[in-house]
Amino acid sequence: MNVGIGIDDPALMLDLVAAMLEAGQPLLQALAVLADVVDPKTSRCLRRVQAGLELGAPWAAAWELASPGPVGLPAPATHLRKALRFAATTGAPSAAVLLAEAAQIRRRRSREAERRAAALGVRLVVPLGLCALPAFVALSVVPLLLSLLPSFP
């Protein structure tokens, strides 16, 4: 067992599994390879699923074995479970389905980033105004008022 290098992006994981399935690897072998490169928590989960499937457990039961505690599955494993269900239960070539799911995850992440960026702009108006207003007063209003005062001889 190799120590995982820490990939925790579900979209990248789905891309990797899709590439392995397109190359002709069986799903169990793809899970084993993926378990070698993901973060340690997801790796333990995938190894449990793989062991359950090798012992003949159905897909749902193997995933139940993977999360024995109240904590549940790690977030990347949840995405993998949902996306790989079709490949595991039908045996059909499903690389296109996995690639589409990865693209959907990326689109969702992009929309969330855009939403957060828009909200940040709204939240920054007051602090930036409070910083810019004193500078405006000090650099433009005060000198203007001083220039309008009569000079004393």
N, C-alpha and C positions, 0 to 999 in steps of 0.2 A: 504494500500500500504506500503510495507516494503521498507526501505532504502536499495539500492543495495550495495553489499559488494565490488563491483568494478571489477568484472571479465571483462577483455577487450581482451582476446585471442579468436579470431574467431574459432580456431580449438577446443578449449575446449567447447565453446558454442555449436558447432555442435555435439560434443560428448554427451553433456548433452541432447540436443533435441533428438538425436538418441536413447539414453537410455530411455527417456520418451515415445517415440513412440513405442519402442520395448516392453515397459511395458503396452502398451495399452491406453495411454493417447491420447486424440484428439489433433490436432495441436494447436487449440486455447488455450487449457489448458497448453500445453507445452510452448507456447509463454508467457503466464501469469507467469508461474513459472520461466522461464528464465529472464523475466523482473525484477523479485525480486532479482536476484543475479548479474546482470551485472552492469557496470558503469552507472552513472545517465543519461548521454546523450543518450546512447543506450537504456536504460530503457524507457525513454520518447518516443523514436522512436517506440519501440516494443509495448508499450501500445497504441499508436495511430494506429498502424497496427491492433492490436487486436480489438480495438474499431471499426475500419472501417470494418473488416471482420465480426464482430458480427452484424453490421448494414446491412450486405448483399452486401457490395461493392466487386467488383472483386479484385483478387489478386493485379494486377498492380495499380488499383485505390487506394487500401488501402495503398500501399507503397508510392504513390504520396502524400497522406495525411500526411504521416509520415515525409516528408521533405518539409515543406511549404516554406522555405526560400532559398536564393541563395547558402547557405552553403552546402546543400545537406545532404546525409546520413553520419553518422559516418562510419569509415572503417569496424568495426565488423558487423554493420548492412548491409552493402553492401554485405559482404560474406554470411550472413544469407539469404538475399533476393534471391541471386542467387541459393544457395543450397536448400532452402526450396520451391522454385517455383514448382518443380516436385511433392512434397508431397501435396502442397496446390491445385494444379490444377487438379491432377489425383485422389487423395484420395488413391493412392496405398501405401502399406507399403514401406517406403523409408529409413529406418534406415541404410541399407547397403550403399545407395547413400551418405547419410550424413557422415558416417564413412569414406568412400573413399575420399570425399571432404576434411574432416579434415586431413586425411593422406597426401593428396596432398598439403595442406597449410603448413604442417610441413616439407615436403620434400623441398618445394620451399624456406621456411625460412632457412633450413639447407644449401641448395646450396648457398643462398645469404650470409650466415655467412662464408662459406668456401671461397667464392669469395673475400669477404672483408678481411678475414685473409690473403689470398695470396697477395692481394694488399698492405696490411699493411707491410708485409715482404719486399716488394720491396721499399716502401717509407721509411723504417727505415734504409736502407743500408747506405745512406749518413750521417745522423746524428750519427749513431753508429760508422761509420768510422771516422768521425771528432772527436769523443770522444776517440776512441781507438788509433788512430794514435799518438797523443801527448803522451799518456801514454806509448806506445811502444818505442817512441823515447827517452823519459825521463828515462825509466827503462832498456833499452837494448842498444841503440845506444850510448847514452852519456857515460855510464860507459865503454863501449868497447873503445870508442875514448880516454877517459881519461886514460885507461890502456895502450894504445898504445903510448901515449906521453912519451918522455924520462923524466926520473926523474932527478931533479936537486939536486946535493949534498949539 
